[in-house]
């Protein structure tokens, strides 16, 4: 083997993989070189690869302790330590011992073992999370929770009203797309799955007293809505007295939040994406950045205050769910990655791969593969940080959510990296056992349920590991038309935000869109319509009817522990929220659901769906 091939294998690049079409694909040398460079392992020539490999192997040879170890909480690590050691508990405690002393049983958490100048992360996790009781809930678009007469963008107060109403009908959860911090200075950046930071929250959804109506059409006007909302928020902030501002600064203390607020203030000045800023501000630790922070304290304080407002309003959503007796309450969604030009990569650039994007290998609708424009975490850097960046991201969501969906959890096993410049993508292996342990730790702390979106090109053994960990998988009746055979530890639904709602699916509206936009030729569209007719027939046979009520009754009767009903299915929507592969050619993330949040639970189709769930014992 060449030095490049050995280095690629040692760094976790898969030499070959099989895509969704069943085609076996080799990771080409130019792909390996690009992916290694993104990890900080230069290998542009065989000589350079040889040198990098030698340094890599020397560093590994010096290790006498593993980088990380998963431990069952309440038990002692099974690990031989050759010298004096200390364990730094996550809670701040310290345990010390000698080589001959047994290691202690560890409480739940992410701890550090230090010995012979080396560190091992000890992930003390429950072996499995408890499965939830059989239940159901509703998934809906937060942005679309206002009717056309009210207009504007749905906010967290609208969400609280929807939660209270649906909880009163017996729903155990209400799910929304990610509410990570976005790019309020770029009104085109509206995808919730391309966030600026997954540790912070989207302030474009803040409720502002007295905001009033912005009557419009069936589509959300983001530029107008966000501009009006941010102006209203700035007006409220300008009216705060000095004591209130001081209290906000005390409540918002924390280096990570300070750095995020500084980024947002810089974005207000220089634009939404930090790679476009003047060079002296592209580092959070540069002298110019520090001067900016000192000279613009009020601008930074505004963004601290916005995050406190978001946390407070989300806490009220959580309280509304609790008051309604919901089993899980808010069901949040964790995006698979972060925008390469956002706050997360600016604040911690060493954690993220450079010059590559997360994506997916070829499939029927994307024969060249997909590049999602998201920065992947470097697995070695994540492990070196003790997996705390992932833990902090999960913890931020679970502070308010009793149910969390991890988008594309296939990335816990391997992530598909697509190089800039046109080379084909390739898979990078991830530390699956450690990532699952972190998810169990954070869910156990919060008493929450985790759902892993295990759809697509699923690696062998991943679904079994999810089930063993007590994480729920996903099943979609759109693709798996025999839900009676679904396993129990899953969340079942008809489709998702990236797929057509029930009425649109049966009519082939997604196929029409792909044909209209030139994604598929006419003969392919005709074949897809024929296949869709067969799928619809199979689904109607299974469900015992052709309408949405029959679908919901069949979902309710399935073995799935949780069932998610899409509000678009209940209300008979004929267009989907997001058409993958499009940005501006399809109105993604802009469709209103029709009724306003306060009226949703009064809609007869919604009440009928709730009655169907109740009759099935959910």
Residue pairs with C-beta under 8 A, 6 or more apart in sequence:
1 9
2 46
2 49
3 43
3 46
3 49
3 50
3 53
4 29
4 32
4 33
4 36
4 43
4 46
4 49
5 15
5 32
6 53
7 36
7 41
7 43
7 49
7 52
7 53
7 56
8 15
8 27
8 32
8 35
8 36
8 43
9 15
10 53
10 56
10 57
10 60
11 35
11 36
11 39
11 41
11 56
11 380
11 428
12 379
12 428
12 429
12 430
13 27
13 32
13 35
13 36
13 426
13 427
13 428
13 429
14 27
14 414
14 426
14 427
14 428
14 429
15 26
15 27
16 24
16 25
16 26
16 27
17 24
17 25
17 27
17 361
17 426
17 427
18 24
18 25
18 457
19 25
19 361
19 362
19 363
19 457
20 361
20 362
20 363
20 364
20 456
20 457
21 362
21 363
21 364
23 362
25 361
25 362
25 424
27 426
27 427
28 423
28 424
28 426
30 419
30 423
31 419
31 423
31 424
31 425
31 426
32 43
32 426
33 43
33 44
34 355
34 356
34 419
34 420
34 421
34 423
35 353
35 356
35 417
35 419
35 426
35 428
36 42
36 43
36 49
36 52
37 43
37 44
37 354
37 355
38 353
38 354
38 355
38 356
38 378
38 417
38 419
39 353
39 378
39 380
40 378
41 52
41 56
42 48
42 52
43 49
43 52
43 53
63 118
64 82
64 116
64 118
65 79
65 81
65 113
65 115
65 116
65 118
65 119
65 120
66 79
66 120
67 120
67 121
67 383
67 384
68 120
68 121
68 122
68 123
68 383
68 386
68 387
68 431
68 434
69 77
69 79
69 120
69 121
69 122
69 123
70 123
70 125
70 433
70 434
70 437
71 77
71 106
71 122
71 123
71 124
71 125
72 124
72 125
72 126
72 127
73 106
73 107
73 108
73 109
73 124
73 125
73 126
73 444
74 105
74 106
74 107
74 124
75 105
75 106
76 102
76 103
76 104
76 105
76 106
77 103
77 106
77 113
77 122
79 103
79 113
79 120
81 99
81 103
81 113
81 115
82 99
82 115
82 116
83 98
83 99
83 115
83 116
84 96
84 97
84 98
84 99
84 115
85 96
85 97
85 98
85 99
85 101
85 103
85 113
85 114
85 115
86 94
86 95
86 96
86 97
86 113
86 114
86 115
87 94
87 95
87 96
87 103
87 104
87 106
87 111
87 112
87 113
87 114
87 122
88 94
88 111
88 112
88 114
89 95
89 106
89 107
89 109
89 111
90 109
90 110
90 111
91 107
91 109
95 104
97 103
97 104
103 113
106 122
106 124
107 124
108 124
108 125
108 126
108 441
108 444
108 445
109 124
109 441
110 121
110 122
110 123
110 124
110 386
110 387
110 388
110 391
110 438
110 441
111 121
111 122
111 124
112 119
112 120
112 121
112 122
112 386
113 119
113 120
113 121
113 122
119 386
121 383
121 386
121 387
121 434
123 387
123 434
123 437
123 438
123 441
124 441
125 437
125 438
125 440
125 441
125 444
126 440
126 441
126 444
126 470
127 469
128 440
128 468
128 469
128 470
129 440
129 443
129 444
129 449
129 450
129 469
129 470
129 471
130 470
131 470
131 472
131 488
131 489
131 561
132 172
132 327
132 328
132 449
132 472
132 561
132 562
133 327
133 561
134 561
134 562
134 617
134 618
135 172
135 173
135 327
135 328
135 561
135 562
135 563
135 618
136 170
136 171
136 172
136 556
136 562
136 563
136 564
136 565
136 613
136 618
137 166
137 171
137 172
137 173
137 174
137 175
137 326
137 328
137 331
137 403
137 562
137 563
137 564
137 565
138 166
138 171
138 173
138 174
138 175
138 564
138 565
138 566
138 567
138 570
138 606
139 174
139 175
139 176
139 331
139 493
139 497
139 564
139 565
139 566
139 567
140 162
140 174
140 175
140 176
140 566
140 567
140 593
140 600
141 154
141 176
141 177
141 497
141 567
141 577
141 589
141 591
141 593
142 154
142 155
142 158
142 159
142 176
142 177
142 179
142 205
143 153
143 154
143 190
143 205
143 220
143 589
143 590
144 154
144 220
144 590
144 591
144 592
144 593
145 154
145 155
145 158
145 159
145 162
145 592
145 593
145 596
145 597
145 600
146 152
146 153
146 154
146 158
146 592
146 596
146 597
147 592
147 594
147 595
147 596
147 599
148 215
148 216
148 217
148 218
148 592
149 213
149 215
150 213
150 214
150 215
150 596
151 213
151 214
151 215
151 216
151 221
151 225
152 211
152 213
152 214
152 216
152 220
152 225
152 228
152 229
153 204
153 205
153 220
153 222
153 225
153 226
153 229
154 205
154 597
155 205
155 206
155 207
155 208
155 229
155 313
156 205
156 206
156 207
156 310
156 313
156 314
156 316
156 317
157 207
157 313
157 316
158 207
158 596
158 597
158 598
159 174
159 176
159 205
159 317
159 597
160 313
160 316
160 317
160 320
161 320
161 597
161 598
162 174
162 597
162 598
162 600
162 601
163 174
163 317
163 320
163 321
163 324
163 326
163 329
163 330
164 320
164 323
164 324
165 597
165 598
165 600
165 601
165 602
166 174
166 324
166 600
166 601
166 606
166 610
167 174
167 320
167 321
167 323
167 324
167 325
167 326
168 324
168 601
169 601
169 606
169 607
169 610
170 610
170 613
170 614
170 618
171 326
171 610
171 613
172 326
172 327
172 328
172 562
173 321
173 326
173 327
173 328
173 329
173 330
173 331
173 402
173 403
173 562
173 564
174 321
174 326
174 329
174 330
174 331
175 330
175 331
175 332
175 333
175 403
175 405
175 564
176 330
176 331
176 332
176 333
177 192
177 193
177 333
177 497
177 589
178 192
178 193
178 195
178 198
178 332
178 333
178 334
178 335
178 407
179 192
179 201
179 202
179 205
179 314
179 332
180 192
180 195
180 196
180 197
180 198
180 200
180 201
180 202
180 335
180 338
181 195
181 196
181 197
181 198
181 199
181 200
181 201
181 202
181 203
181 260
181 342
181 343
182 189
182 190
182 192
182 195
182 196
182 202
182 204
183 189
183 196
183 267
183 272
183 273
183 339
183 342
184 203
184 204
184 226
184 230
185 267
185 268
185 271
185 272
186 272
186 273
187 222
187 223
187 226
187 227
188 222
188 584
189 272
189 339
190 222
190 588
190 589
190 590
191 578
191 588
191 589
192 202
192 333
192 335
192 589
193 335
193 336
193 372
193 407
194 335
194 339
194 372
194 373
194 374
195 202
195 335
195 338
195 339
195 342
195 344
196 272
196 338
196 339
196 342
196 343
196 344
197 260
197 338
197 342
197 343
197 344
197 347
198 334
198 335
198 338
198 344
198 393
198 396
199 256
199 260
199 344
199 392
199 393
199 396
200 257
200 260
200 307
200 310
200 343
200 396
201 307
201 310
201 311
201 314
201 396
202 310
203 230
203 233
203 306
203 307
203 309
203 310
204 225
204 226
204 229
204 230
205 310
206 229
206 233
206 306
206 309
206 310
206 313
207 313
208 229
208 232
208 233
208 236
209 236
210 232
211 228
211 229
211 232
214 221
214 224
214 225
214 228
216 224
218 591
218 592
219 587
219 590
219 591
219 592
220 589
220 590
220 591
220 592
222 590
233 306
233 309
234 302
237 302
237 305
240 248
240 305
245 301
245 305
248 301
248 304
248 305
248 308
249 301
249 304
251 308
252 258
252 261
252 304
252 305
252 307
252 308
256 347
256 392
257 304
257 307
258 300
258 304
259 284
259 347
260 303
260 307
260 343
260 347
261 300
261 301
261 302
261 303
261 304
261 307
262 284
262 289
262 292
262 293
262 300
263 274
263 284
263 343
263 346
263 347
264 300
264 303
264 306
264 343
265 292
265 293
265 296
265 299
265 300
265 302
265 303
266 274
266 277
266 281
266 289
266 292
267 274
267 343
268 299
269 292
269 296
269 299
270 276
270 277
270 278
270 281
271 277
272 341
273 339
273 341
273 342
274 281
274 282
274 341
274 342
274 345
274 346
275 282
275 340
275 341
276 341
278 288
280 286
280 287
280 288
280 289
281 288
281 289
281 292
282 346
283 289
283 349
284 346
284 347
293 300
311 399
314 330
314 399
314 400
315 400
317 329
317 330
317 400
318 329
318 330
318 400
318 401
321 328
321 329
321 330
321 402
322 329
326 402
327 402
328 401
328 402
328 403
328 448
328 449
329 401
329 402
329 403
330 400
330 401
330 402
330 403
331 401
331 402
331 403
331 404
331 405
331 564
332 397
332 400
332 401
332 403
332 404
332 405
333 404
333 405
333 407
334 393
334 394
334 397
334 404
334 405
334 406
334 407
335 374
335 407
336 358
336 372
336 374
336 407
336 408
336 411
337 358
337 372
337 374
337 375
337 376
337 377
338 344
338 345
338 352
338 374
338 375
339 345
339 373
339 374
339 375
340 352
340 357
340 373
340 374
340 375
344 352
344 375
345 351
345 352
345 375
348 389
350 381
351 377
351 378
351 381
351 382
351 385
351 389
352 375
352 376
352 377
352 378
352 381
353 375
353 376
353 377
353 378
353 417
355 419
355 420
356 376
356 417
356 418
356 419
356 420
357 371
357 372
357 373
357 374
357 375
357 376
357 417
357 418
357 420
358 371
358 372
358 374
358 375
358 376
358 411
358 415
358 416
358 417
358 418
359 369
359 370
359 371
359 372
359 416
359 417
359 418
359 425
360 366
360 369
360 370
360 372
360 416
360 456
360 457
361 369
361 416
361 425
361 457
362 368
362 369
363 370
363 456
363 457
365 514
365 519
365 520
365 580
365 581
366 581
369 416
369 418
369 424
369 425
370 418
370 580
370 581
371 418
371 425
376 415
376 417
376 428
377 389
377 390
379 428
379 429
379 430
379 431
382 389
382 390
382 431
383 431
383 434
387 434
387 435
387 438
390 435
390 438
391 438
391 441
391 442
394 404
394 438
394 439
394 442
394 443
395 442
395 445
395 446
397 404
398 404
398 442
398 443
398 445
398 446
398 448
399 446
401 446
401 448
402 446
402 447
402 448
402 449
403 448
403 449
403 450
403 451
403 562
404 443
404 448
404 449
404 450
404 451
405 450
405 451
405 452
405 453
405 474
405 491
406 412
406 439
406 450
406 451
406 452
406 453
407 453
408 453
408 456
409 452
409 453
409 454
409 462
409 466
409 471
410 453
410 454
410 456
410 457
410 458
410 459
410 462
411 430
412 430
412 432
412 435
412 436
412 439
412 452
412 462
413 429
413 430
413 432
413 459
413 462
414 427
414 428
414 429
414 430
414 459
415 427
415 428
415 430
416 425
416 426
416 427
416 428
417 425
417 426
417 427
417 428
418 424
418 425
419 425
432 462
432 465
433 465
436 465
436 466
436 469
436 471
439 450
439 469
439 471
440 450
440 469
440 470
440 471
442 448
443 449
443 450
449 472
449 562
450 470
450 471
450 472
451 471
451 472
451 473
451 474
451 491
451 562
452 466
452 471
452 472
452 473
452 474
453 474
454 462
454 463
454 466
454 473
454 474
455 474
455 476
455 479
463 473
466 472
466 473
466 489
467 473
467 487
467 489
470 489
471 489
472 489
472 490
472 491
472 561
472 562
473 487
473 489
473 490
473 491
474 490
474 491
474 492
474 493
475 483
475 486
475 487
475 490
475 491
475 492
475 493
475 560
476 492
476 493
476 494
476 495
476 496
476 499
477 483
477 492
477 493
477 494
477 495
477 539
477 542
477 551
477 554
477 555
478 494
478 495
478 499
478 505
478 535
478 539
480 486
481 535
481 538
481 539
481 542
482 542
483 492
483 542
483 554
483 555
483 558
483 559
483 560
484 542
484 554
484 557
484 558
484 559
486 492
486 558
486 559
486 560
487 559
488 559
488 560
488 561
489 561
490 560
490 561
490 562
491 560
491 561
491 562
491 563
491 564
492 555
492 558
492 560
492 562
492 563
492 564
493 555
493 563
493 564
493 565
493 566
494 501
494 502
494 505
494 551
494 555
494 565
494 566
494 569
495 501
495 502
495 505
495 566
495 569
496 566
497 576
497 577
497 578
498 576
498 577
498 578
498 580
499 505
499 510
499 576
500 509
500 510
500 575
500 576
501 566
501 568
501 569
501 573
501 574
501 575
501 576
502 548
502 551
502 566
502 568
502 569
503 548
503 569
503 572
503 573
503 574
504 510
504 573
504 574
504 575
504 576
505 532
505 536
506 532
506 536
507 574
508 528
508 529
508 532
509 574
509 575
509 576
510 576
510 579
511 520
511 525
511 528
511 529
511 532
512 525
513 579
513 586
514 520
514 525
514 579
514 581
515 522
515 525
517 582
517 585
517 586
519 581
520 528
539 551
540 546
540 550
542 554
543 550
543 551
543 553
543 554
544 550
544 553
544 554
545 551
545 553
548 569
548 570
548 572
548 605
548 609
549 608
549 609
549 612
551 569
552 565
552 569
552 570
552 609
552 612
552 613
553 612
553 615
553 616
555 563
555 565
556 563
556 612
556 613
556 615
556 616
556 618
557 616
563 613
563 618
565 609
565 613
567 593
567 600
567 606
568 576
568 577
568 593
570 603
570 605
570 606
570 609
571 593
571 594
571 595
571 603
571 605
571 606
572 605
573 591
573 593
573 594
575 591
577 588
577 589
577 591
578 586
578 588
578 589
579 586
579 588
582 588
593 600
595 602
595 603
600 606
601 607
